[in-house]
Structure formats: structure tokens, C-alpha cells
Amino acid sequence: MSEKELLQRCCKYITEIIQPSLVLHYLDFFEPKEVELIKAKEEKEGPTHASALLLDMIQNVDSPGWFQMFLDGLSIAGYPTLSKSIDMEDFTELDKSRLYKHMVRKLRPTLEPGARPMDILPHLSECLLQPQGEEVRQVTESKGDHAGMGRLLDFILRSDNPRWYKTLQDALSAAGYNNLALGDQEDADMSGTEEIEMTYSQEAEMEDLHANLDTDAEPRQKVMRYDSQISSPLTELRAYQEELALPALESRNTIICAPTGSGKTIIAVEICWQHLRQGTEESKRKVAFLANTIPLCQQQMELFMKYFQNKDFEVIGCFGESASNLVVKVAVEEYDIIVMTPMILQLKLENGTIPSLSTFTLIFFDECHNTSKKHSYNSIMGMYMDIRLQGPPSTALPQIVGLTASVGVGKSKNVDGALEHIYQLCANLDTHTLSTVTKHLNELRKFVFVPSKDIRLVKRRSVDPFMDVVLGLMAHVESIAKKTYNIESLSKVPMSTRGSQAYEQWVVTVQRQCKVLKLVDQDEEEEMKICRKLVTCSEHLRKYNDSLIISEDARAIDAINYLQKYFDNLDPTRFDETDQKLFSVFEERSKELLRIASSSGRENPKLQELQSVLDEQYHYNSETKTILFVKTRALAEAIEQWILETPALAHLKPKVLIGRRRTENTAGMTLSTQKDALSAFESEGGSKLLIATSVADEGIDIAQCNLVLLYDYVGNVIKMVQTRGRGRAMDSRCILITSSRENAEKEQINMLQEKVMYDAIQTAQNIETDVFLAKVRNVQKRQKKQRDLERRMAPEKKKEDITFLLQCGKCRQNACKSDEIRVIQNNHRVVISKAFLPLCNIQPHPKPQVCDVLEKKSKIFCRTCNRDWGILASCMGLDNLPVLKISGFTFVNLRTGQRKSVVKWQDFPGLLKDFDFELDVLDQDSSEGAGPSRLS
């Protein structure tokens, strides 16, 4: 082995240990320009990247004696163990040290916040080099103890001293931090991994992700392995991608489980290509690719179109507003690859637009871990299994291929429970094949990087006068409501702590019940007043609760701005006595709230920690790309505003990425504005920070970033794997910032469950095929019995040919009858009665735009209480069409008098006729402001 080959072999040891700027002084074989390049790399991207560049440049060195000079330079600079290990080609000491470093990285979140580096530094002279000690002092003086301790640990984790672990342990004890002291070095061996796994941090190595997969183990099924290229490939798959694709290429139902960024969609493209090529004129093949969201459908459709352009197979998308019955019918008849949301496929199967699942020969389920419970994926597979288990034996069913980064563990806490969860998922997708990378792990590690995972647990505000005032306001509103009616009896959800998501769930349930409340001892007029009063109180409680949540995570000024915007948008001319009273209560306290929010010294510790992380990262690497995950849209906007108003962070040029669905508080983003945000983040010189809600969790292809921040954003193990996987660059980091010990502990559990999940996958892959298949079949039979039972027990959901009266959801003002409503393109409900618009308060639309066949022009509200009723729009040449918003109304059955509140138009119990241009003629000559009229 040549000396240069030896250095390449021990590359990982060198790049993990040395700080090139400390070594370069002793290496005369580099040109001055090369030295400056390496130093600049270290300043900009850190020592790991700079070390890699140094090794690349050494490959071009031909000076006599260069190798010995390199070894001597390492020793003189302070890396004698590394130098000796390379010289002797024996890395035993360094390998043993890596285990201890792995443990300390896991403990790092508990060390950084709890220690003062200047107390510890004097005891670390044996392990830290003098320039490193000086830098720790400077960072501590300029940025504080937390940053200084972080820098100290960065350096100690790059030490090559075999005694570094014991030295750090002794230093912590000597400095009085016995509560942070590490375990005995003798115990920090492989037998101690269980305790290591219980800590807060997670090492960023592909070994962690796949350590439980035995690359030498025999696969569960005896299958061919590709030792040569796939026949006539459409894409250039890597070896690990071919390995993942193999079972599906052999026409088996398969779940492909591989890390985010491993190219699962490219694998799907190749599987699709090979599948379609095997079709004939007599037996054509057709593929459906299902993705959960419209942005994801758009992205996958564009990728398939890119690969299949100039081929004999055509791609079309059926999702969102382009999924009418006619479009879907033509797509299924004329196109080869249809990209759609699962809800569209489910609805079109149910209404007969798509005759059956046998229409397709292959269906992809993107993010297939969602195939459970009431998800559309599971509904589709329920139809599939009904055919499979009781249909004619000759019925052809499509091949099923699921794609996911994480199969999850369900609610289990051990391998046996996780294995049961895998049986369940495989049963749901009718497969007994789990395809993971086992043979080409080294190549996978070369191309896919898993970010390190840290948790920063920060304190809450010690004093919060803003919260105290808002809590008082909420208590006052609650007392008004309780004097009117026992509101706690309206919800099965127990009343919870104010300022929590649980409280919001409670108040939303109460508000929904208030709309349909029936008071037997009151006349109709009094009942209307009481119900309106309760609805108003619940609206105010919800807004106050929202403001507490915003204040907890952002600034008090963001919370007061949120409240002020709500009250500013109220129309005093529509107030009743309760509206006026509650408005006055807020007005009385708003100045106090504004004074509190504007006063200094009330910074949010969580925001301070966020700024500290961003400052540190961008000082270290100014070209960092960061994705910040937050829980709500309101919080995304609040943090964006805070960053823009913080001079030290404004250079990040933040962009927000939220979902398309409209809520009461936000309008959502259009597909084009989502694309604009992503383009700004991906472009050079553009945004360096993308603030995203759950819309960015799964699937959406986001440019490589090297920092993922989770702002009190915690879910299950699947969400953890998905969000962490957004960081795809080398040396990426994923940090959870939380003020909740419960969330910190939950994320710890997720880390443990990820290991449990991979152990369960390995166990599943090693089970005999017949045994595994029998387990899956038993689950499927149980599920079939359960589906049959649910069908028999469920009340028949027949649409009734009964007229319903639509009343305002707040004040119960009569609006129209259901026989005066028509449906346009199976999507929009419009009123054709000329008597409707005079009942409306019409205001300009804040964002007039064309959406589907509608051109939005105005907003319509209840003239009595200003409840949002929908929009006025133009459609296919017809003006002033009132398009109804279902949440604005309650529905009274005119036969029984029963009142209902409906969340979606699909659940409306009555029959609605389609719009007929011959019968439902509109009065286009009416005066301005007049609406459509029906002519008999």
C-alpha cells in the first residue's frame, strides 16, 4: 500500500481529529495559495471539510520526504497518537476513543447548558491545545457560557489523546459539576450502549441508522441480486438503489424503506419504466402514483414528466382543481401514468368514475407509513383486500409498491411490539417484502448523510405579566358564558389548562355545540340570543388562547398584534350587547398589554436560544441553509417578523412555507407562492432560512440544508426521521429547541424507538417467508371481519330528499334553503335565490384571484352579525354568484326541526342539484349588488 493510499484509508480518523490551521505551519510542501485555501475552508465550513481538502491536495504532492514531514507535523501540532497510528497502521486506540466520543455527543445537550467553561478549562490542558483553549476563552467572553461550552466540547471531541475521556471526567468533578460527571471509562464499552441510548443526543453516522442490519445475513427470501445493470434502464441507479428496487422489479408487492435523500422517487421512476415496457397492445399497463398533498403531487408529476419526455408513455396529474370526473375519466383512458392524491382515487372509485382498482397494474403509495386507520391509503387498500379475499379468483389486482423513510413502531416500546406494527403495515399494503439496503451500505453512506441530533432544553419566562393579564381576560369571558349556560357540559373533551392545544380542542368543540344548541325551556328568539352569546364567548376564548400559545413560543408583541388584528376586523355596526361588552373588556386592557409587550427585559428564553444557535452556526459557516419547523402558521409568521426586526438575523432573509388549506386565521399559500418560497431558499444569494409548518415534513424536495431546527416541534418517530432528513448536506445538524421537559423526553423516546424500528425490520427480514406470510394473512383476515362488522353496524348514509334551512352559524339568521343551492363542477355550492344577497354584508375580497373556474371578487358576511358566509365570484360568464362557506351555517331539517353543524359539504345530509345553465338562468340585468335570481 502506498503512503497516499494509506492516508486515504485513514481519512475518517484524520478528518475527525485535526484542525488543519494548527498543522499547516509545519508542512512546507504546500504552496502559499494552497495554505490559504485550506484555512479559508476551515473558517467557512469547519475543520472536517478543511481536513478533507488538505488530504485531496496531498494527492498532488511529490516532494521527497513529504509523508514523514506530515507525520512529524501532526506530532508537533499536538496529534502524536494520530501520527503514531498512521505510521504503525494500527487504529485500535482511536477506534476505542470513537466509542467514548459517541457517548459524549449523546450527553452533550446536558453538558452545554449546565457548566461554565472557564471553571473546567484549567483542568483540560492535557487534552486541549493552547490555541484551542484561547479560542474557548474568547468565545465565552463574547457569547457567553453556553457558546463557550459548545466550543470546548467541539475541541475535546477532536482530541487524539487516549486519556481525553478520563481527563474530561476528572475536570467536571474538579470544577464541582458532579451532577454532570460521566460514567467510568472502563464501563464505556459496548456493553454500556443501553445507557448511552437513554441520553439526549444522537450521533450523525450512517452506522447508527443501519448498525442493526447484518450485511452478511441471508435475506428472508431467496431472490436474484443484480450484479449487472438493469436491462435498458431509464435512469442511472446506484447499486444500493438497484438493491432497493429489486423485489418490485420482480413484480412483488414491496415496501421500500430507505433514508430521506436516498432517491426513492428515482427508484419508483425506474420500476415504473420497467413495468410499462412489459405491457403489450393486448395487455396494456397503467400506473397510479399516489402522494398525500397537492404540492407533493405537483413535484412528483414534474419529475415523472422529466424522465418520460420523448418516451412512448404519457404522464398526467389529477389533483386539486384539475380532478373533475371528466378529467379523471380521460386521464385513466388515455394516459399511462396518473399522479393523484389518494382522496381523489378513493372518491373516483366510490362514484364509479374509475371502474375498479383493476384499472391499474401498478400503484405507488408515497409515504406509505400513512396506510392505517381512516387514511385514504387504508381505505383504498381496504377495497383491494375485499376483492382479494372474496372476489372472483380471476380478478387482476395491481402490484403495490410503498415508499417510506420510516415504517414507524406504532405505540410499541420494544422490538416485539414494533414487529407487530410491521405485520400490520405489511397486511395493510398486502406485502411480505421489506426492501432495505443491506448489501451496499457503504455506498449508501457515501451519498446519504444523517444529521447529528441535539436537544436544547431552555427555561420558560420566570415572570410573565402578559400571560397573567390574558388569563384574567379568559376567566372573565368564561364567567359570562357560564352564567348563561353550563358550557362544560357541551363537550366530552374535558376543559383543560388555558394556553394549551388541549384547551383549543375543548373550546372548538364547545363552539360547534353552541351552534346547534336546543333549549327546551326557551322560546326561539331567546334561544337565538343565548346561542349567539355562547358562540361569541367561545370565539373570544379561542383567540385569547391562540395569543397565549403565540406568546409562549414567540414575543408578547406578536401575541398582542394577533389579538389587535382580530378586534380591528370586527364590525362594530354588527355588535350585539355581548359583542360590545367583550370588545370593551379588551379595549380596557389592550394598552396595558401593549405596554407589557413593548417593555424591555421580557425576552423569550426560547427565542434567545434560537438566536444563539443561528449566530453560532452562521459565524461558523455563513453559507448555512436552515429549515426551522414550527407548529402553527401564526407562529411561522411571528418568527419571520422577529427575525426581520432583529438586526443580527435580518441577513438570513427568511421565507415562510405553509400549507394551502385556508383556516380562520390564515389564507394559506397557493402552489405558486409555495414554489416561490422554495426557489428563494434554493437560489444562491437568496433566503438562508425557511420557516415551515408540517407541509415540509414529508416528501417535498427541498434544497440541501445543513441545519434543521425543531422549534418545540415534536411528533412520533416517523416525524422525527422525516424532519431530521431535511438536512441532507454533510455534517448537518438537527436541533430541538424546547421549553417542555415532556417534549424533550418524548424526543428521547423517539431516538430509542428508531433503533427499535430497525431491529424489528431486521427481525422481520430474517423470518421464514411462510411464517411471515402466515402472520400477515391472519392480520388481513381479522381486518376483513372488522370491516364487514363496521359496515353492518354503521348507519346507512343515504342522502335525504329533504329541504334544509340554512341559518347563520352565529346569530341564526335565516339565509336560504337547500333547494336554492346548486353545485358547480362537483365542487362549489352557489345560491340561485335573488333573496339571498340582501341578507349579506358585501366587502371587497382581500385577495381577488382566479381559482379553478371561479374569479373571486368579494367577501360576503351575515348582515346581522358579520359571520363569514363565503364569497361572491364570477363563473363561466356569470357574475355575482354567492359561493357558500359551510362553516358559516347550521342546517335545520324542515321535516324534523333537527339542527346540524357540518364540517365538509360531502357530509351534508341532503340532496343538492347540479347547476343547469338552461334551467337555472341568472338575472344579469339586475341592479348593482343584486344577485342571481331563478326564473321559472
N, C-alpha and C positions, 0 to 999 in steps of 0.2 A: 504494500500500500504506500503510495507516495505521500509526501508531507501535506500537500494540498488536499488530497483525498481524505487524509486523517482529519484535517480541520473541518472539512465538510461533514464528516461522520459525527464529530463532536460539536456541531454547530449549535444545537439546542443548549448545551452547557454554557458555551461562550456567550450566546445572546441573552441568556437568563441571568448572567452574573456580571459581566464587565460594564463599566461606564467608560466608553471609548475616550472621552476627553481626558481621562486620567492616565490612559495608556499611550496615547499618540505621541506624547513628549519623548518617549523612549524608542520610537520606531522611525529610523532615519530613511527607510526605503520608500516612504510616501512623498509625493510631490506636495509643495505648499498648498496648491489648489485642491488636491485630494483631501488634505487635512482639514481645510476649511469646509469642504462639502460634508465630511463626516460630522464635524462639530455643528454645522447648521442643521443637519438631520437630527442630531441629538437634541438641540434646542427646540426644534419644531415638533418632532414626533416621538422623542424619548430615546433612552439608551438601547432598547431592544431593536428598534428599526435601525439605529445608527450602527449597532454591532453587526447586523446583517449586511449593511452596506460595506462596512470595513472588511468583512470576510469575502464579499464579492470582489472588492478591489484587490485583495491579496492574491486572487487567482491570476492577476496580471503582473504580479511582482516576479522579477527574475534575478534580483540582486543576490550575490553569493552570501550565504550565512543568514538569510532573511528569517528562516524558521527558528534558529536559536535566538536571534535578536527578538523575535516575537515572544518566545517563552521567557527570556530574561526580562523583557519589558513588562510582561504580566506579573512576574515576581516582584520587581522593583515597585510597580504601581500599587501593590497590595493584594495580589491574587496568587500567592505561592501554591495553594492547594490545586487550583485550576491548572497552573503551569505544570506541576508535577504529574497530575492526572493525564494531561495530554501527552507528556513525554513518556510516561510509563504505559499509556493506553489502558489505564485502569481507572474506571469511574465509580468504583464502589462507594467511596466516601461521599461523592457528590450525589449519587443516587439515594443514599440513605438520608442525606440532608434535604433532598427534594420532598420526602415524606413529611418532615417537620415543617417545611415551608408551606406545604399543602394545609397542614393543621392550623398554622398561624394565620394564613389567609382566611380560613373559616372563622377564626376568632377575632379577626380584625375589627369588625363593627363594635365589638365590646371593648376593644382596647383604645380605639381612637378617641371616643368621647370621654373616656374615664381617666385619662392620665395627662400629666403636664410633662412635655418632652424635656424641659430643662432640668427636671428632677432626675430623669432617667439617663440623660446623655453622659454625665460624668462616669457612669459605670459601664459604658459600652466602647471604651477606647480600644479594646481588643478586637472588636468586630467592625467598627466604623472607621473609615479612612478620614484623615484630618479634613480634607476639603468637604467631605460629606457632613461631618459634624458642624462645620462652619455654615453650610447651607441650611441645616436644620435650625440653627440659631437665628439666621436671617429670616427664614420663613415664619418662625414662631413670633419674632418681634413684629413683623409686618402684617401677618394674617391671623395670628392667634394660636392657641394651644392645639386646637383640632387639626388645623392645616399642618402645624409643625409635627404633630404626632404621626400624621399621614406620611409626611416626607421621611421621617425617621424609619417608619416601617417599610417604606419603599426601599430604602438603602439597606436595612438589615436583611430584607428578603433577597437581596442580591449578593450577600456576603458568601465567600467561599470558605470561611473559617469553619472547620468541623465542629467547633465548640460554640457556634453562634447561638444555638437554641438554649444551651445551658447558661450562657452569658446573659441573654435576654431575660431568662427566668430569674437569675440572681439579681439583675438590675431592677426588675419590677419589685422584688422583695426588698432590696436595699432602699429603694425610693419610697417604701411604705405602701405599695399597691398590692398587698397580699390578696385582696379580693380579685385582682386581675392575674394573679400568678398562674403560670402554665403548669401542666402536669409534668411528672418526672420524665426525663429524656428516655430512660430505659423503657417506659411504658408507651412511648410514642412510636410504636411499631404497628405492623399490620393488624395485630390483634386488637388494637385500640380504635379501629375505624368506626365502630358504633358510636363511641363518644364524640369522635370527630364530626360525624354526620349530624349531631344534635346542635351544632353551633350555627351562627348566623350567616356565614359567608359560604360562597361556592366557587371553587377553582375553575378557571376558564380553560379547560382542556378537553379535547375530544375523548380522552381516555375516560373521563367521568361519564360521558354520555353513553359510551359503549363498553365500559370496562366489564360489564356483566355478560357481554356476548362473547362466547368462546369461539374464536375464529377457527379452531381446529375441530369443533364439534360437528358431528354428522348432521345434515339437515333432516327435519322431521320426515320429509318426503324425498324419495329418490327422484331427482329431476336432472335434466341436462344442464350443463353450465356452458355459457358462451365462452369459447376460447378464441373465437374469431369474430369479426364484425358481423352485425346483423345484416341479413340479405337486403340489398338496395335500401339503405336507411334514408330517411328524410332528414334526420338531424344527426349531429355528431355527438353521440352519447359517450360519456366517460365510462370506464369499466364498472364503477360502482352503480352508475345509472342503469347500465345493461343488467346488472345483477338484480336490481330492484324491479326492472321491467319483466324479467324472465317469466315468472308464473303467469302474468297476464298475457304475455305473448304466446303462451301455451294454452290460451283460451280458458284459463281457470278464473273463477271469481276470486278476487285478491284484495287485501288491504295493504297498500304500500305505505309504510311508516318510515319516514326519514326526516332529518332536521330541516328547519326552515332554511331556505337558501340553497338546498341541495338540488334544486331543479326538478321538482315533481311534475310541474306542468309541462316541461320539455319532455319528460318521460311519457306523460299522457299523450302528447302530440305523436310521438313515435309509435306508441301502442295503437293509437287511432289510425295512423297511416298503414301499419302492417295489417290491421283488421280490415280496413276498407279495401285494400289491394286484393284480399282473398275473396271478395264478392264477385259474382258473375251477373250477366244480363238477366238470367232467370232468377237468381237469388241475390238481389242487391242488399247491401248492408247500410245501416243507418245508425248514427251515433248521437247520443244526447250527452252534453256536458253540463252538469248542474253546479251552480255556485250560489251561495246564500244571499249575496247582496247585489244590487244593480251595478255599483262601481266595479265589483269583482267580476261580474259577468262581462262588463264592457272590456275590462283588461284582458280576460281570457279569450274573448271573441277576437280582439285585435291580434293577440299572439297567434291564435289558430289561423287567422286570415293571412298573417305574415308568412307562416310556413307553408300554407296550402295555396298561395297565389301561384298562378301558372300551372296548377295541377288539375287533374280531372275531377276533383272533389270540391264542392262549394260549401261555404260556411255562412250561417246567418245567426243573428241574435234575436231571441224572443223574450224580452223582459221590460218591465216598466210600462211606459205608454205605447210601446211597439208590440204589445202582446194581445191584440184583439183576436177574437175567434178566427176571423178570416186570415189574418197574418199567420197565425199558428198553423192553420189548416194548409195554407200554401207552403209554408216552410217545411212541414212534415212530408208533403207530397213531392216537393221539388228539390230540396236541399239534402246534403249528405251529413252535415254536422250542424246540430242545433244547440246553441248555448242558451240556457234559460235558468231562471230561478226555480227552485223546487216547488214553490207555491203555484207558479204558472203551470208546471207539468201536472201537479195534483188537481188543480181546478179544471184543466182541459181534459184530463182523464175522466173526471167526475161528470162533466157536462157533455162528454161524447165528442168533443172537437178532435181529440186524439182517440182513435178507436180502442186501443189497448196498449199495454206495455210491450206486446209482441211487435208493435210498430218498429221498435228499435232492436238492434242486435248487440249494442254495447252502450252502457250508461256509466258515466263517471260521476262519482259523488265527491266533490271537492270539500275539504274539511269534514271528512266523513265521520269524525268522532261525534258529530251532532245527531247521528242516527239513533235517536232514543226518544222515549216518551211521546209527546204530541207534535214533535217537529215534523215538517213536511217530508223530510227524508224518510222518517219512520212510517209515515202514512203511505208513501209510495211503496216502500218495501213490504208493508202490510198487504197491499194489493198483490204484489209479486208473490208473497208466500201463500196467499189464499189460492192463487192459480196453481202454484207449485204443489200444494198439499191436497187440493181437492179438484183441480181442473183436469181436463182430459190429458192423458199421458202424452199425447202427440203435440200439445201446445208448446210452441217455441217461446222461450224466455230469453231476454237479453243477458249477455255477460255483464257482471257487476265489478267495477274497479273503484275502490275507495282510496282517497289520498289524504294523508294527515301527517302532522309533525308529532302528534301525541295521541295515543289511544285513550289516555286517562286511566284512572283507577276507580272511578265511581265514588262510593262512600267508604271504600275499604281502607284498612290501615296496615294490611300485611299482604304477602305475596299470594296466599290462598284466595283472599277476597278480590285482589286485583285480577287473578286468573279467572274467577267467576265473571268479573266485569268483561274480560276479553271474550269469554264464551258468549256472553250476552251480545256484545257488539258484532261478533262473527255471525251469530244467529240472525241478528237484525239485517246483516248485509249478505246473508246466505253464502258464507265462505268459511273455509277452514285453512286458508293460506294467509299467513302474515309475512310479508316480504320486507326484510330489513337488510342492511349492509352487514355482512359478516366476513366475506372473502376479501373485499377491497377496502378495508377500514383505513389503511394508510393513505390511500388516495382520497378518501372522503375527508380525512383530517387536513389534507393539503389544501382543499378547496372550501371547506366549511368550517367557520370559526364559531365557537360558543363563548359568548361574553362571560367574564367573571361576574359573580353576583354578590352584592353587598347590601346590607340593611342599615340605614341610619335612623335610629330611634331618637326623636327630639322631644323636648318638653313642650307642653301647651303653655299658653299665656298664664302667668301666675295670677294676674288680676285682669278681669275682662268687663269693664263697666258697660261696654256696648251690649254685650250679651245680657247683662243684668237688666238693662232698660227694655230690650226686646222681649225677654222672658216675662217682664211685668206687663207689657202690652198684650202678649198672648194670654196671660192669665185673665186679663180684663175681658178680652174677646170671648174666651171660654165661659166666663161667668155670665155674660149676656146670653150666650147660646143655651147654657144650662138652665137659666131662668125661664127660657122659652120652651125647652123640651129636653128630655133626658138623652142627650146626643150619644152618650157612651153605649146606649142600648142599640144604636143603629149599626154597629159594626161588630162582627165576630172577631176582628183583629183587636187585641187589647190596646188601649190608649198607652202610648209609650213616652219616653223622655223627649221633651221638646228639643228641637235642633238635631234630630236624627232621621235617617231614612225610614225607620220603623214608624215614626210619628207621621211622616208624609203618607205612608201607606194607610195609616189609620184615618187621616183627615180626608184623603181621596175617597175612601170607602164611605165615610160619613156624608160627604158631599153628594155622592151618587145616590145614596139612600134618601137624602133630603129632597131630591128632585121628584121622587115617586111616593113620598110620604102620604099616607091616608089617615086623616084624623076623624074618627067616627063621631066625636062629640062636638065638632065644629062645623059651621056652615062653609060653603065653598069659598066665599070671599075671605073669611078669617083663615081658612086653611092656606089659601094663596099667600096671605101676608106672612104667616108663620114659616112656610116653606121658603119664601124668598129671604126672610130674615136669617134662617139657618144656612141657606146657600151662601149668602153674603158673608156671614161669620166664618164659614169654612174656607171661603176664598181668601179672606184676610189671614186666617191662621196658616194657610199653606204658604202664602207669600212671606210671612214673618219667619216661618220655619226654613224656607229657602234662604232667607237672608242670614240666619244663624249658621247654616251649612257653608255659605259663601264666606262668612267672617271667620269661621273655624279654619278654612283652608287658604284664604287669601287675606285681603285687608278689610278693615271695617268700612273704609270709604267705598269699596266695591259693593259691600252689602247695602249701605245707605243709598248708593246710586241705583241699585236694583230696586229697592223699595220706592224711591222717589220716582223712578220711571213708571212703575205700576200706578202710583197715585196720580201722577201727571196725566196719564192716559185715561183716567176715569172722567166721565162727562157729568159734571155737577147738575146739569139740567135734567138728568135722568134719575137723580138720587131720590130715595125714599127716606124715611126717618132713620132707619138703621144705617144706610149708606152714609148719611150726613154725620151721624154720631161717630161711626168708626173712622171716617175721614178726619173729623175734628180731633179725635184722640191722637191720631198720628201727627197731625199738624202741631199739636201742643208739644209733642216730644221730639219732633224732627230736628229742631235747632239744637237740642241737647245731643241728639245722636250725631249730628254733623260736627258739633264741637268735639265730641269724643273721638270721632273717626279722624278728624283733622289734626288732633293734638299729637305731638311727638312723643317718643318713648313708648309707643304701644305697638311696636313692630311684631309681626307674627314670627315666632321662632322657626316655624316650618319654612316660611319664605326666606328667612335668613340662612337656613341650611341650604336651601335650593340655590341661593346666590353664591354661597361659599363653594358648592360643588361646581357650579358653572365657572366661577372665577378661576378656580384651581385648574379645571380641565382646559379652559381656553388660554390660560397662561402657559400651560404645558404644551398645548397643540392648538394654535389659533385657527386651524382649518377643521376643527372638530365639527361633526354633524350630529345633532342631538334630536331625539324624539322624546317628548315629555308627555306621558299618558296621564290624563285626569279623568275624574268620574263623570262630570257633567259638562254640558255646553256652556252654562253660565260661568262655571269655574274656568273653562278654557278662555273665554273672553276676558275674565277678570285678570288672569295671569298674563295674558297678552298685553293688557293695558298696563299692568305693573311693570313688565319688562320694558315697554316703550318709555315709561316715565322714570326708569332707573338708568341714569347716565352710564353707569359701568356696564350695563347689559344691552343697551339700545342697539349696539353694533350687531347683535345677533339677528336683527330683522325678523322677528318671529312671524310665523304663519299659523293659522288655525285650520284644522281638518276635523269636521264633524259630519254627522250623517245627513241624509237628505230629508228624512221624515220631519214634518212640521210639528212643533209642540206648542203649548200655550205661550211659552216664553221666547222661543226662537223659531225662525223661519226655516232653518236647515239650509244646507248648501245644495246648489244644483250640481249636476255632473261636471259641467264646465268649470265651475268655481273650485270644485274639488281638484280637478286636473290642474288648474292654475296654481293652487297651493302646492301641489306635489312638484310641479315644474319649477316653481320658485325655489323649493327646497333642494331640488336636484341640480340646479344650474350653478355654475361657478360664479362666485361673487354675489349670489343670491342669499336667500334665507339660510341661516345656520341652525335654526331651531324650529321644529314642527311640534305644535301643541295639539294633541289628538285625543279624541274620545275612543270608545271601543270600536269605532268604524275602522281603525287601523290595526286592530288586534290580529285579524286573520286574513291571510291571502294577498291583500293588496301589495303590489310590488313597489316598495319604497326604496329609494336610492340607499346604497350602503351608508350606514351611520356607525359611529364608534362610541356613542354614549346613549344609553336608554335609561330614562328616569321615570320611575313609577311614583307618582305623587299621591300617596295613600291609595294606590290603585292595586288592589289585591283580589284575586279570584281563586279558582281551583288550579290544580297542577297543569291542566291544559292551557289555561290563560297565561300561567307563568311561562311555560315553554314558548307560547306564541309571541308574547310581548318581548321576552328576552331575545327571541330570534330576530327581532327587527334590527339588532346590532349585528351586522354581518362582516364588518371590517376586522382585520387582525388587531388583537389587543383591545377589543371592545370591552366596555364595562356596562353593567346593568345595576342600577342602584335604586332601592326602595327607600323613599323618604316618608316617614310616618310618625305621627304623634300618638299612635294607638299601639299599645303593647299587644293587644289582641291581634291586630293586623301583622305585627312583626312575627308573632308566634305562628300565625296561620301560614305565613310565607316560609317559615322554617319547616313546617309540616309538609308544604308543597315540595320543598327540596328533598325531603326524605321520601315522599311519595313518588317523585320522579325515579329515584333508584329502585323503589318497589316495582314501578311500572316496567322498567327494563328487565328486572329479574323475572317478572311474570311473563314478559314476551319470550324471554329465553326458555323458560319452563314450557310455555305453550309450544314453541318450535321443536322442543325435544320430546313431546308426547307422541306416541304412535298415532299414525293417521286414523286408523279405525277407532281408536279410543277417543281422540279429539272430535272426530266426526259424530260419534255417538252422543257426546256431551252436547254438541251444537244442535243435533236433531231433537234431543229431549227438550232443550230450551225452546226450539221452534214449535214443538207440539203444545207445550204449555201456553205459549203466546197465542197460538191459534185458538185454543179453548177460551182464553181470556178475551180475545177479540170477539168471538162468537157470543160469549156471555154479555159483553158490553153492548153488542148490537141488540140483543133481546131485551136487555134492561133499559136501554136508552129510549126516552120518549120519541115518538116519530116526529121529526122536524119537517112538517108539511107547511108550506106557505098557505095562509088562510085567505080566502077571498072575502076579507072583511075590511071595511074602511076604518082607518085610524085617524084620529085628530092629532095634529102636531101642535104642541104648546111650547112656549118658551121654557127652556130648562131652568130659568131663574125665577121669573115672575108669573109664569103660567099663562101669559097672554096667548090667546088663540092665534095661530099663524095660517094654517091651511089644512086641507085634508089629503090623505094619501092618494085618493083618486084624482087629485090635481097635480100629481108628481109624475114626471116621465124620466126614463133612463136613456141617456145618450151614450152609445158605444159601450154599453155594459159597465160604465164607469162613473158617469156624472148624473146626479139627481137634480132635475130642474123643475121649477114650479111654472105651470102654464096658466094659473089663475091671475086675472088682471087685478083682483082684490088684494094680492099679496104685498106688492111694493109699497102701497100707502102705509103699511104696518111697519115699514123699515126706516131706520136712520141710515142714510147712504153717505159714505165718506170716500174720498179718493183712496185708491189702493196704494200702500206704501211702496210696493214693488210691482208695478204693472208689467206683465210679461206674457208671452205665449207659452202655453203648457198643453201638450197634446193637441186637441182640436179647439181648445179654449184660449181666448185672449182675455186675460184678467184685467178688469178696468176699475172696479170699485169694490169696497167692502160694504157688507150690509149687516146692520145690528138691529136688535129689537128696539123699537121706538120708545117703549116704556122703560126698560131697564138697561139698555145698551149691551145686552148679551150678544156675543158674536154668532151670527147666523150663517155666514158664508160669504159669497162674492157675487158681483154682477159681472157677466162676461159676454163676449161676442163669440158666436159659434157658427161656422159654416154659413156666414152671411146674415145671421140673425143676431140682433142687438138686444141688450138689456135682459139677458137670461139670468134669473136668480138660481145660482148653484148652491145647494144646501150643504151645511156642515153638520154632520149628525150629532156632534156633541152639544150643539146649541138647542136641542129639543128633547122633550119627552113625548111619548106616544100613548094616546089613550084609545083603547079598544072601544069603539062606539056601540058594540053589542053588549059587552060585559061591564064597561066602565073601568076595567083594569088599566093601570098606568105602568108603562115600561120605560126603562132607560137603556139605550142600545149603544154599544161602543163602535160597532162596524156596520155598514149598510148591509153586508152579507147576512147579518143576524137579524135584520128587520123581519118580523114575523108575517107581514102582509105581502100582497102581490103588488108589484109596480109594473106598469106597462112601459114598453119601449116607445121612444119618441117617433111619431109618424108624421112625416112632412106633409102628407096630404090631409090628415085629419086634424093635427094639432097646429093649425095655422096661427101665425102671430100677427098682432096688430102693429104693423110697422109705421102707421101714420099717427100713432098716439102722441100726445104732447110730451115734452122733455120730462124725464123722471118716471113716465108711465112704463109699466112693464108689459110682458107678453099677455095676451088675452086669448082665450079659447073661443073660437067661433063655431056655433052649431050649424 
